[in-house]
Each structure stands twice: as structure tokens, then as C-alpha cells.
Amino acid sequence: MRLRNCHNFHDFRSMAKQRLPRPIFNYIDGAADDEVTYRRNRAAFDDCDLVPNVLRSVTSVDMSVTVMGQKLAMPVYCSPTALQRLFHHQGERAVAAAAAKYGTMFGVSSLGTVSLEEARRISNGPQVYQFYFHKDRGLNREMMARAKQAGVEVMMLTVDSITGGNRERDKRTGFAIPFKLNLAGIAQFAIKPSWAINYYTHERFRLPQLEGHVDMGAGAMSISRYFTEMLDPAMSWDDVAEMVQHWGGQFCLKGIMSVEDARRAVEIGCTGIVLSNHGGRQLDGSRTAFDQLAEIVDAVGDRIDVMMDGGVQRGTHVLKALSLGAKAVGLGRYYLFPLAAAGQAGVERALELMHIEIERGMKLMGCASVNELTPRNLRFRR
């Protein structure tokens, strides 16, 4: 399969599956427990129909949005995700460059494999830093100070990961960082030598945001131990309120799912929330962000920027979310599979297709601007 033959999410997924050893592919593709929430994230959009208006003389469209003070040329952004250089040696460098080309926002994770500073040099567009709340409060403050020094505009605190989800696909192969593969996992790497050549002929794998705090070398702390030993499960609203005040700028909570929590986010001074179930990777059986979107927008949408992610694979999915009041929509696996398949060229191809689909969809809906998308454009089957 070649990149030019990829026309949708499923094509990119197939191409990535051909290239990646199965343990790494499953790390991207897998989710928690029975993966019910993962499947529902995508299926939720199928329960919603678009109702287009015609004869609106739409010859061009404006799909730009402003979210958390950041102007985006298109209403989707590349959500921060971990360990990207495992998928392709370019990692976050590819995502930063592609996001800059298409004028949208991207994020670097605490578990990112390229530094905040380098990502900032690649793209001068909107950048978020996704971080976790550590038991070491000094480390939290240090990470925020580093982000501010690097010129990051938006802090994004993940609040649904005080412990790691039960990802059984990873357990079956022994996938971990550092690698602790079982025989089944080793065999999968052996039959995909091109990945190993790519991985070992480029610079050493690093986690620059955590260097000096977590040693990921041989015999040292694993990613799973990082979650269980360094992150603070006692994180409270008071802790987050203190961080919001300390940052003094655009501050977003990722992983909000209830109206009550959305209201608390407003009360403590957050400027954005991302409705998210972590791609189904944390609490299996959790409701989908799309299904929660309307009631949360109704409750707080006039006081805080509401975004969502999870299951977004088409431009029409984005139009449905915008119609319910989302200010922008996060992409995860949608760009990770193209990254794994073809690096920067893959991410650019994916964003190009998304741009084309949103533009085409808006014209067919009779909307010249995303501001014209409203709940009147939707009907739900249930």
C-alpha cells in the first residue's frame, strides 16, 4: 500500500498495520478492558444524521475558529499523544510541521519524545503542553515554567489518568517502555525488520520532558510504574485551582465528562475543557464525548471553550460536533496511523483529506462559516 492510495482513516490504519510490529500497532489501536468505549466512540456519530440546507449560494467556506485565544485555520487540532517516535522516527517533529502547514494547533505530551523547545522551533503556530499531575509539586511547577519559557500558549492538564487503564493487548505481548517483550512480542518484531532498522539507525529514544526526573534506561522505571508511582491519585480541585492561578493564562482540562465537573472547571478559572474518555483507553464503559457534548455545551458553553475528542475519523464527524457547540475537535489515532505509515508526509496527507472533507461537507450543508452550524442541522436516531 502506498500513501497516495490512502483516502481515509481505515486506509492509514491498514498501512500502519503493515509497517509496525504488532505490539506497537496494538499500543496505538488498543484500548481498555473489552474496548467497548473505543468502539462506541466511533459508532456514536452514526446515531446522528445531518440535515443539509440547499440553495444557499455557498461558493467558498471559512472553517477557521478561535479556541482558547488561538486562531486555527481549520476546526481540528492534533491532540498531544505519548511516545510518538516509537511509531516513526520523526515523531512530534512530523506532527508539528504538518500542523504548521495547515495552520492548526498541536500538542506535546509529558511523555513526548521531542522536547517542547524543539517543537516550538519547528512550528510557531498554536501549541499546547499536555501534562500530568505529579506527587512532586515542585516538578509540576518546574514543568509549567519550562513550558512558559518555551513559548507554549496553552496548558492542558489530563485529569482522567490518575492510574493507567487495563490495556490487555499490551499485556499479551509484554509491550512496555522500556521493552519487556515476551516471546510472542519478540516474534512480531522479528517479522517486521524495517521498523527495527528505522528505530535503531536514528537517534536514541528519549523522553525529554522527563529527563532529570524519570530514568527510562535499562532496569529503570517503566511507563506503567511512572503512572502508579509518580502521578498523584489524590489530585483535587483545589490542587488544579492553584495550578490555574500559577499559570496565569490559557488553561485546559482534558478528560472532563460530567456537567458537574465542567461547571467546576469554569469556577476555578479554566478557559477550556476537552470532553474525552482518552480514546477508550482508561475507563471502559465510559460514555462517549460526542454523546455528552450537548448537555455540557448547554450548561457552560457560554462561559468556557468546549472541545471534544474520541472516534473522529471523518469531516462529517467534525461537522456534527461543531453543530452541537464544540469550538474545535481533537484528533488522535486519526493522525497517529498516518504518522506510523509515512512520517510527516502521512500526517500532512491526513490533514489535507480532513480539510477537503470539512470544506466539502460545509458546502453540501449550505454553510459558509462554521458559525452557521447549529443543532438545527442534526437529528438523532434514538
C-alpha positions, 0 to 999 in steps of 0.5 A: 500500500502506498500513501497516495492510495490512502483516502481515509482513516481505515486506509492509514490504519491498514498501512500502519498495520503493515509497517509496525510490529504488532505490539506497537500497532496494538499500543496505538489501536488498543484500548481498555478492558473489552474496548467497548468505549473505543468502539462506541466512540466511533459508532456514536456519530452514526446515531446522528444524521445531518440535515443539509440546507440547499440553495444557499449560494455557498461558493467558498467556506471559512472553517477557521475558529478561535479556541482558547485565544488561538486562531486555527485555520481549520476546526481540528487540532492534533491532540498531544499523544505519548511516545510518538517516535516509537511509531516513526522516527520523526515523531512530534517533529512530523506532527508539528510541521504538518500542523504548521502547514495547515495552520492548526494547533498541536500538542506535546505530551509529558511523555513526548519524545521531542522536547517542547523547545524543539517543537516550538522551533519547528512550528510557531503556530498554536501549541499546547503542553499536555501534562500530568499531575505529579506527587512532586509539586515542585516538578509540576511547577518546574514543568509549567515554567519550562513550558512558559519559557518555551513559548507554549500558549496553552496548558492542558492538564489530563485529569482522567489518568490518575492510574493507567487503564487495563490495556490487555493487548499490551499485556499479551505481548509484554509491550512496555517502555522500556521493552519487556517483550515476551516471546510472542512480542519478540516474534512480531518484531522479528517479522517486521525488520524495517521498523527495527532498522528505522528505530535503531539507525536514528537517534536514541529514544528519549523522553525529554520532558522527563529527563532529570526526573524519570530514568527510562534506561535499562532496569529503570522505571517503566511507563506503567510504574511512572503512572502508579508511582509518580502521578498523584491519585489524590489530585483535587480541585483545589490542587488544579485551582492553584495550578490555574492561578500559577499559570496565569493564562490559557488553561485546559482540562482534558478528560472532563465528562460530567456537567458537574465537573465542567461547571467546576472547571469554569469556577476555578478559572479554566478557559477550556475543557476537552470532553474525552474518555482518552480514546477508550483507553482508561475507563471502559464503559465510559460514555462517549464525548460526542454523546455528552457534548450537548448537555455540557455545551448547554450548561457552560458553553457560554462561559468556557471553550468546549472541545471534544475528542474520541472516534473522529475519523471523518469531516462529517464527524467534525461537522456534527460536533461543531453543530452541537457547540464544540469550538474545535475537535481533537484528533488522535489515532486519526493522525497517529496511523498516518504518522506510523505509515509515512512520517510527516508526509502521512500526517500532512496527507491526513490533514489535507483529506480532513480539510477537503472533507470539512470544506466539502461537507460545509458546502453540501450543508449550505454553510459558509462559516462554521458559525452557521452550524447549529443543532438545527442541522442534526437529528438523532436516531434514538 
